[in-house]
Amino acid sequence: MRGGMGRLVHALLVLAAAGFVGFLSTRWSARTDWSDAQRASLAPQSVELLQRLDAPVEVVSYASDGGPLRQGIAAFVERYRQHKPDIALTFVDPAADPAAMRQLGVSVDGEVELRHRGRSERLLRLNEREFSNALLRLSRTQERVVAFLSGNGERRPDGVANADLAQFTALLLAQGVRCVPLVLGSGARIPDNTDLLVVANPRTVVAEPVVAEIVDWVERGGALLWLVEPGENAGLNALADALSVRVLPGLLVDGSGASLGLGDPSFVVASQYPEHPITRGFALTTLFPQTVPLAQLTAPRWQVQPLLRSGAQSWSETGAMPKAGESAATIRFDADTDEMRGPLDLAFALSRLSPRPDRREQRAIVVGDGDFLSNQFLANGGNRELGQRLFNWLLADDALIEIPDQGAPDRLIRLTQTRLSLTGVSLLVGIPAALALIGLVTGWRRRRRR
């Protein structure tokens, strides 16, 4: 009885100790990362950023109910909550109200919206670099001013027509970027507090004094985004010379769009991008209607890098395009004309040493299309995120947090076909045969002992 009582007391003490440890774990916690390169923890740059944030952060995930997607997002956000407990995570099922999701511009299941101090930013890809950089942009208190050239039929930054840009500028406003129309003339100059000038498809010829002021703005070190359309005759040749680019004649057509169900060959689809900080890690498909090809001058005054490029089945069409309802099969490349076969460039990113003492680098972008940012086409594929990346780079918001690679060094095993065959034979034949042999030897030795 004393032995039984001792075992009972011992069991009760063990249960009491386990309960006490469980109670303490609800009051205090400890976490240790033993993974290689600390890949299960946040980088020191992210932890430092979280310590500087002095206001709560709200994370809204538009992820479908059910499946592992929500669990993965919750586990990812929990890594940040370990260092900043006032990060709140809310899930919204996009299938519950598709109309509301379209109005919000939600296009990807699992899309994440970050909100901080009245600002917000959307993420289509969830990783530490994108998440931390979005938090850094939202934490900046300085307001950026983007001026849109107006007065010549340009796309309106506050317009709600299909060709205007109100939906995109609303996204910029949520990130602390103020978009204002700018009418130049009668000796007016671009204000010095302007961070970026946007020339978005003038429909009429821009007056020479205005063109001279835009060129002077570029020469003074100002950032510029120039959106060009096919057949555009806005009198901006001097601006093209200042940027060391040339707008080629014709309309860029791409035959590869037929494989994606696009009946209009003037719609250019891009899914692969030249290497550049803007396109780094960008894997979404973008759509560009009515695009004009571009070329760079032989002696550029800038460092010119291709940003968007058409496929091998594209060319610059200088003939008449089929009208609505007509077959596109009549469009063919004509080598006897000045048409050029693709791949052709449709966007350039330009940079050089800035003449302004307050900036290290001057940046500009020329895109042979303006429709991809318009209200009508902004929600197509990755158009919205690409536009945000363009503006972030032009506003020098790309110099953000560089997260080092924390991947496991042994996560990828490279085997030749011979080694792969030997491994397969060993697993399927060698190991079972070895186990059978051990069993036979063990049985034989036991029989001998008897």
C-alpha positions as CSV (number, residue, x, y, z in Angstrom):
1,M,0.0,0.0,0.0
2,R,2.9,2.4,0.8
3,G,4.3,1.7,-2.7
4,G,1.0,2.3,-4.4
5,M,0.4,5.5,-2.3
6,G,3.9,6.7,-3.3
7,R,3.2,6.2,-7.0
8,L,-0.1,8.0,-6.7
9,V,1.5,11.0,-4.9
10,H,4.3,11.0,-7.5
11,A,1.7,11.0,-10.3
12,L,-0.3,13.9,-8.7
13,L,2.9,15.9,-8.3
14,V,3.8,15.3,-11.9
15,L,0.3,16.5,-13.0
16,A,0.5,19.5,-10.7
17,A,4.0,20.4,-12.1
18,A,2.7,20.1,-15.7
19,G,-0.3,22.2,-14.9
20,F,1.9,24.8,-13.3
21,V,4.2,24.9,-16.3
22,G,1.2,25.2,-18.6
23,F,-0.1,28.1,-16.4
24,L,3.3,29.9,-16.6
25,S,3.3,29.4,-20.4
26,T,0.2,31.5,-20.7
27,R,1.9,34.4,-18.9
28,W,5.4,34.2,-20.4
29,S,6.7,32.8,-23.6
30,A,10.1,31.9,-25.0
31,R,11.0,31.3,-28.6
32,T,14.3,30.0,-30.0
33,D,15.1,29.6,-33.7
34,W,17.5,26.7,-34.4
35,S,17.0,26.7,-38.1
36,D,19.9,27.3,-40.5
37,A,20.6,31.0,-41.2
38,Q,17.7,31.8,-38.8
39,R,15.2,31.4,-41.7
40,A,12.3,30.9,-39.3
41,S,12.8,34.4,-37.8
42,L,12.5,37.9,-39.1
43,A,15.6,39.6,-40.4
44,P,17.2,42.2,-38.0
45,Q,16.1,45.0,-40.5
46,S,12.5,44.0,-40.1
47,V,12.7,43.9,-36.3
48,E,14.3,47.3,-36.2
49,L,11.5,48.7,-38.4
50,L,8.8,47.2,-36.1
51,Q,10.4,48.8,-33.1
52,R,10.2,52.2,-34.8
53,L,6.5,52.0,-35.6
54,D,4.6,54.0,-33.0
55,A,1.0,53.2,-34.1
56,P,-1.0,50.0,-34.5
57,V,-1.0,48.2,-37.8
58,E,-4.1,46.5,-39.3
59,V,-3.7,43.7,-41.8
60,V,-6.7,42.7,-43.9
61,S,-6.4,39.5,-45.9
62,Y,-8.8,38.8,-48.7
63,A,-8.4,35.1,-48.6
64,S,-11.1,32.4,-49.3
65,D,-12.5,30.6,-46.3
66,G,-11.2,27.1,-46.0
67,G,-8.0,25.6,-47.2
68,P,-4.4,26.2,-46.0
69,L,-4.2,29.8,-47.4
70,R,-5.5,31.5,-44.3
71,Q,-3.4,29.4,-42.0
72,G,-0.2,30.3,-43.9
73,I,-1.0,34.0,-43.8
74,A,-1.8,33.9,-40.1
75,A,1.5,32.1,-39.4
76,F,3.4,34.7,-41.5
77,V,1.8,37.7,-39.7
78,E,2.4,36.0,-36.3
79,R,6.1,36.3,-36.9
80,Y,5.6,40.1,-36.9
81,R,3.3,40.0,-34.0
82,Q,6.1,38.5,-31.9
83,H,7.8,41.8,-32.1
84,K,4.8,44.1,-32.4
85,P,1.7,42.8,-30.5
86,D,-0.6,45.6,-31.8
87,I,-0.7,44.1,-35.3
88,A,-4.3,43.1,-35.9
89,L,-5.2,40.5,-38.6
90,T,-8.6,40.3,-40.2
91,F,-9.8,37.9,-42.9
92,V,-12.4,38.8,-45.5
93,D,-13.8,36.1,-47.8
94,P,-13.8,37.6,-51.3
95,A,-16.4,35.0,-52.5
96,A,-19.0,36.4,-50.0
97,D,-19.4,39.7,-51.9
98,P,-17.7,39.6,-55.3
99,A,-19.2,43.0,-56.4
100,A,-17.6,44.7,-53.3
101,M,-14.3,43.0,-54.0
102,R,-14.3,44.2,-57.6
103,Q,-15.1,47.7,-56.4
104,L,-12.1,47.5,-54.0
105,G,-9.9,46.2,-56.8
106,V,-9.2,42.8,-55.2
107,S,-8.0,40.5,-58.0
108,V,-6.0,37.8,-56.3
109,D,-7.1,35.3,-53.6
110,G,-5.0,36.0,-50.6
111,E,-4.3,39.7,-51.4
112,V,-3.2,41.6,-48.3
113,E,-3.9,45.2,-47.4
114,L,-1.8,47.0,-44.7
115,R,-3.2,50.0,-42.9
116,H,-1.2,52.4,-40.8
117,R,-1.9,55.9,-39.7
118,G,-4.7,56.4,-42.2
119,R,-2.7,55.0,-45.1
120,S,-2.9,51.7,-46.8
121,E,-1.0,49.6,-49.3
122,R,-1.9,46.4,-51.1
123,L,0.4,43.3,-51.5
124,L,-0.2,40.5,-54.1
125,R,2.9,38.6,-53.0
126,L,3.4,37.8,-49.3
127,N,7.0,37.6,-48.3
128,E,9.2,39.4,-45.7
129,R,10.7,41.9,-48.2
130,E,7.4,43.0,-49.6
131,F,5.7,43.2,-46.3
132,S,8.5,45.1,-44.5
133,N,9.0,47.5,-47.3
134,A,5.2,48.3,-47.4
135,L,5.3,49.0,-43.7
136,L,8.3,51.3,-44.2
137,R,6.5,53.2,-46.9
138,L,3.4,53.6,-44.8
139,S,5.5,54.9,-41.8
140,R,7.0,57.8,-43.8
141,T,5.3,61.1,-42.8
142,Q,6.6,63.2,-45.7
143,E,3.9,63.8,-48.3
144,R,5.0,63.3,-51.9
145,V,3.6,65.6,-54.7
146,V,3.0,64.3,-58.2
147,A,2.0,66.9,-60.8
148,F,0.1,65.7,-63.9
149,L,0.5,68.0,-66.9
150,S,-3.0,69.3,-67.9
151,G,-4.5,71.6,-70.5
152,N,-3.8,69.6,-73.6
153,G,-6.3,66.8,-73.3
154,E,-4.1,64.6,-71.1
155,R,-5.5,61.8,-68.9
156,R,-7.0,63.4,-65.9
157,P,-5.7,62.3,-62.5
158,D,-9.1,62.8,-60.9
159,G,-11.2,61.8,-63.9
160,V,-13.7,58.9,-63.8
161,A,-13.8,58.3,-67.5
162,N,-12.4,55.0,-68.8
163,A,-9.3,56.7,-70.1
164,D,-8.6,58.7,-66.9
165,L,-6.5,57.7,-63.9
166,A,-8.7,58.3,-60.8
167,Q,-8.6,54.7,-59.6
168,F,-4.8,54.6,-59.7
169,T,-4.3,58.0,-58.1
170,A,-6.6,57.0,-55.3
171,L,-4.2,54.2,-54.5
172,L,-1.3,56.6,-54.5
173,L,-3.2,58.9,-52.2
174,A,-3.7,56.1,-49.7
175,Q,0.1,55.8,-49.7
176,G,0.7,59.5,-48.9
177,V,1.2,60.6,-52.5
178,R,-0.8,63.7,-53.5
179,C,-1.7,63.9,-57.2
180,V,-2.5,67.4,-58.6
181,P,-3.2,68.7,-62.1
182,L,-0.6,71.2,-63.4
183,V,-1.4,73.7,-66.2
184,L,1.7,75.4,-67.6
185,G,1.7,78.5,-69.8
186,S,2.4,82.2,-69.7
187,G,5.8,81.7,-68.3
188,A,4.6,79.4,-65.5
189,R,7.2,77.0,-64.0
190,I,7.0,73.6,-62.4
191,P,6.9,74.2,-58.6
192,D,10.1,73.2,-56.8
193,N,8.2,71.1,-54.3
194,T,7.1,68.7,-57.1
195,D,8.6,65.3,-56.6
196,L,7.4,63.8,-60.0
197,L,6.0,65.2,-63.2
198,V,3.7,63.0,-65.3
199,V,3.0,63.6,-69.0
200,A,0.1,61.3,-69.7
201,N,-0.8,61.3,-73.4
202,P,-1.5,64.8,-74.6
203,R,-4.2,64.9,-77.4
204,T,-3.2,68.2,-78.8
205,V,0.2,69.8,-79.6
206,V,1.9,71.1,-76.5
207,A,3.0,74.8,-76.8
208,E,6.7,75.3,-77.3
209,P,7.2,77.3,-74.1
210,V,5.6,74.4,-72.1
211,V,7.8,71.9,-73.9
212,A,10.8,74.1,-73.1
213,E,9.8,74.2,-69.4
214,I,9.4,70.4,-69.3
215,V,12.8,69.9,-70.9
216,D,14.3,72.5,-68.4
217,W,12.7,70.5,-65.6
218,V,14.5,67.4,-66.7
219,E,17.7,69.3,-67.1
220,R,17.3,70.7,-63.5
221,G,17.2,67.1,-62.2
222,G,13.4,66.5,-62.0
223,A,11.9,63.1,-62.1
224,L,9.6,62.4,-65.0
225,L,7.1,59.8,-66.2
226,W,6.1,60.1,-69.9
227,L,3.3,57.9,-71.2
228,V,3.2,57.8,-75.0
229,E,0.4,56.6,-77.3
230,P,0.5,55.4,-81.0
231,G,0.0,58.3,-83.5
232,E,0.5,60.8,-80.8
233,N,1.6,64.2,-82.2
234,A,2.1,66.3,-79.2
235,G,5.3,68.1,-80.3
236,L,7.4,66.5,-77.6
237,N,10.4,65.7,-79.9
238,A,12.6,67.9,-77.8
239,L,11.7,65.9,-74.7
240,A,12.5,62.7,-76.5
241,D,15.9,64.0,-77.4
242,A,16.5,65.2,-73.8
243,L,15.7,61.6,-72.6
244,S,17.8,59.9,-75.3
245,V,14.9,57.9,-76.6
246,R,13.0,57.7,-79.9
247,V,9.4,56.9,-80.5
248,L,9.2,54.5,-83.4
249,P,6.5,54.8,-86.0
250,G,3.6,52.4,-86.1
251,L,1.6,50.3,-83.6
252,L,3.1,47.4,-81.8
253,V,1.2,44.2,-82.5
254,D,1.8,40.8,-80.9
255,G,0.6,37.5,-82.3
256,S,1.2,35.6,-79.1
257,G,-1.9,37.2,-77.6
258,A,-4.1,34.7,-79.6
259,S,-2.9,31.9,-77.3
260,L,-4.3,33.8,-74.4
261,G,-7.7,34.3,-76.0
262,L,-7.0,37.9,-77.1
263,G,-8.6,38.6,-80.5
264,D,-7.1,42.0,-80.8
265,P,-3.4,41.8,-81.8
266,S,-2.8,45.4,-80.6
267,F,-3.0,44.1,-77.1
268,V,0.5,43.3,-75.9
269,V,0.8,40.8,-73.0
270,A,3.9,40.7,-70.9
271,S,4.8,37.9,-68.4
272,Q,8.6,38.0,-68.5
273,Y,10.5,41.2,-67.8
274,P,14.1,42.4,-68.2
275,E,16.2,42.5,-65.0
276,H,15.7,45.8,-63.1
277,P,14.9,46.8,-59.5
278,I,11.3,47.6,-60.6
279,T,10.7,44.1,-62.0
280,R,12.7,42.2,-59.4
281,G,10.5,39.4,-58.1
282,F,7.6,40.6,-60.3
283,A,5.9,37.5,-61.9
284,L,2.4,38.8,-62.7
285,T,1.1,39.1,-66.3
286,T,0.4,42.7,-67.5
287,L,-1.7,43.9,-70.4
288,F,-0.9,46.9,-72.6
289,P,-3.5,48.0,-75.2
290,Q,-2.4,50.1,-78.2
291,T,1.3,50.3,-77.6
292,V,4.0,52.2,-79.5
293,P,7.5,50.7,-79.7
294,L,10.5,52.7,-78.4
295,A,14.2,52.8,-79.2
296,Q,17.2,54.4,-77.5
297,L,19.6,56.8,-79.2
298,T,23.1,55.6,-80.0
299,A,24.8,58.1,-77.7
300,P,22.5,58.3,-74.7
301,R,23.0,60.9,-72.0
302,W,21.3,58.5,-69.6
303,Q,21.8,55.0,-68.4
304,V,18.9,53.5,-70.4
305,Q,17.6,50.1,-69.3
306,P,14.7,48.2,-71.0
307,L,11.8,47.8,-68.6
308,L,9.2,46.1,-70.8
309,R,9.7,44.1,-74.0
310,S,7.4,42.4,-76.5
311,G,7.7,38.8,-77.6
312,A,9.3,37.3,-80.7
313,Q,6.0,37.2,-82.5
314,S,5.6,41.0,-82.4
315,W,6.4,43.7,-84.8
316,S,5.7,47.4,-85.4
317,E,2.7,47.6,-87.8
318,T,2.6,50.7,-89.9
319,G,-0.3,49.8,-92.1
320,A,-4.0,50.2,-91.4
321,M,-5.4,48.1,-88.5
322,P,-8.7,46.2,-89.0
323,K,-11.8,47.9,-87.9
324,A,-14.2,46.5,-85.2
325,G,-15.7,43.3,-86.4
326,E,-13.1,42.7,-89.0
327,S,-10.7,39.7,-88.9
328,A,-7.2,40.3,-87.6
329,A,-5.8,37.6,-89.8
330,T,-5.1,40.1,-92.5
331,I,-2.3,41.7,-90.4
332,R,1.1,40.4,-91.4
333,F,4.7,41.6,-91.1
334,D,5.9,43.3,-94.2
335,A,9.6,43.2,-94.6
336,D,9.6,45.6,-97.6
337,T,8.4,48.5,-95.4
338,D,10.0,50.2,-92.4
339,E,8.2,47.7,-90.0
340,M,10.5,46.2,-87.4
341,R,10.3,42.6,-86.1
342,G,10.3,42.0,-82.4
343,P,11.3,41.7,-79.7
344,L,10.8,45.4,-79.3
345,D,11.1,47.7,-76.3
346,L,7.9,49.4,-75.0
347,A,9.3,51.0,-71.8
348,F,12.6,52.4,-70.7
349,A,13.9,53.2,-67.2
350,L,16.4,56.0,-67.3
351,S,18.8,57.1,-64.6
352,R,21.9,59.4,-64.2
353,L,23.7,61.4,-61.6
354,S,21.4,64.1,-60.4
355,P,22.4,67.8,-60.8
356,R,20.3,68.6,-57.7
357,P,22.3,68.7,-54.5
358,D,19.5,67.1,-52.5
359,R,19.3,64.0,-54.6
360,R,21.9,61.4,-55.6
361,E,20.2,60.0,-58.7
362,Q,17.8,61.4,-61.3
363,R,15.2,59.0,-62.7
364,A,12.8,59.0,-65.5
365,I,10.5,56.4,-67.2
366,V,9.1,56.4,-70.7
367,V,6.3,53.9,-71.4
368,G,4.8,53.4,-74.9
369,D,1.3,53.0,-73.5
370,G,-0.9,54.9,-71.0
371,D,-4.0,52.7,-71.1
372,F,-2.6,50.1,-68.7
373,L,-3.0,52.6,-65.8
374,S,-6.4,53.8,-66.9
375,N,-9.6,53.1,-65.0
376,Q,-10.6,50.7,-67.7
377,F,-7.6,48.4,-67.6
378,L,-6.0,49.0,-64.2
379,A,-7.5,45.8,-62.7
380,N,-6.1,43.6,-65.5
381,G,-3.5,41.2,-64.2
382,G,-0.6,42.9,-62.5
383,N,-1.2,46.4,-64.0
384,R,-1.9,48.0,-60.7
385,E,1.1,46.6,-58.9
386,L,3.4,47.4,-61.9
387,G,2.2,51.0,-61.8
388,Q,2.9,51.2,-58.1
389,R,6.4,49.8,-58.6
390,L,7.0,52.5,-61.3
391,F,6.0,55.3,-59.0
392,N,7.9,53.9,-56.0
393,W,11.1,53.8,-58.1
394,L,10.5,57.3,-59.6
395,L,9.9,58.7,-56.1
396,A,13.1,57.0,-54.8
397,D,11.0,54.7,-52.6
398,D,12.8,51.6,-53.8
399,A,15.8,52.2,-51.5
400,L,14.1,50.2,-48.8
401,I,14.9,47.1,-46.8
402,E,17.1,44.5,-48.4
403,I,16.2,41.2,-46.8
404,P,19.1,38.7,-47.1
405,D,18.4,35.3,-48.4
406,Q,17.6,33.0,-45.5
407,G,16.9,29.9,-47.4
408,A,18.3,26.6,-46.2
409,P,21.5,25.6,-48.0
410,D,20.4,22.0,-48.2
411,R,16.9,22.5,-49.5
412,L,17.9,21.5,-53.1
413,I,19.7,18.3,-53.9
414,R,21.2,17.9,-57.3
415,L,21.6,14.3,-58.6
416,T,22.8,13.0,-61.9
417,Q,20.7,10.3,-63.6
418,T,23.1,7.6,-62.5
419,R,23.0,8.6,-58.8
420,L,19.3,9.0,-59.0
421,S,19.0,5.4,-60.3
422,L,21.3,4.1,-57.6
423,T,19.3,5.9,-55.0
424,G,16.1,4.4,-56.3
425,V,17.5,0.9,-56.4
426,S,18.9,1.2,-52.9
427,L,15.5,2.3,-51.5
428,L,13.4,-0.2,-53.4
429,V,15.8,-3.2,-53.3
430,G,18.9,-2.6,-51.2
431,I,17.3,-1.6,-47.9
432,P,14.5,-4.3,-47.9
433,A,17.1,-7.0,-48.8
434,A,19.4,-5.8,-46.0
435,L,16.5,-5.9,-43.5
436,A,15.5,-9.4,-44.7
437,L,19.1,-10.6,-44.4
438,I,19.3,-9.2,-40.8
439,G,16.1,-11.0,-40.0
440,L,17.4,-14.3,-41.4
441,V,20.7,-14.1,-39.5
442,T,18.9,-13.2,-36.3
443,G,16.6,-16.1,-36.6
444,W,19.4,-18.5,-37.4
445,R,21.4,-17.4,-34.4
446,R,18.4,-17.9,-32.1
447,R,17.8,-21.4,-33.4
448,R,21.4,-22.3,-32.7
449,R,21.1,-21.2,-29.1
450,R,18.2,-23.6,-28.6
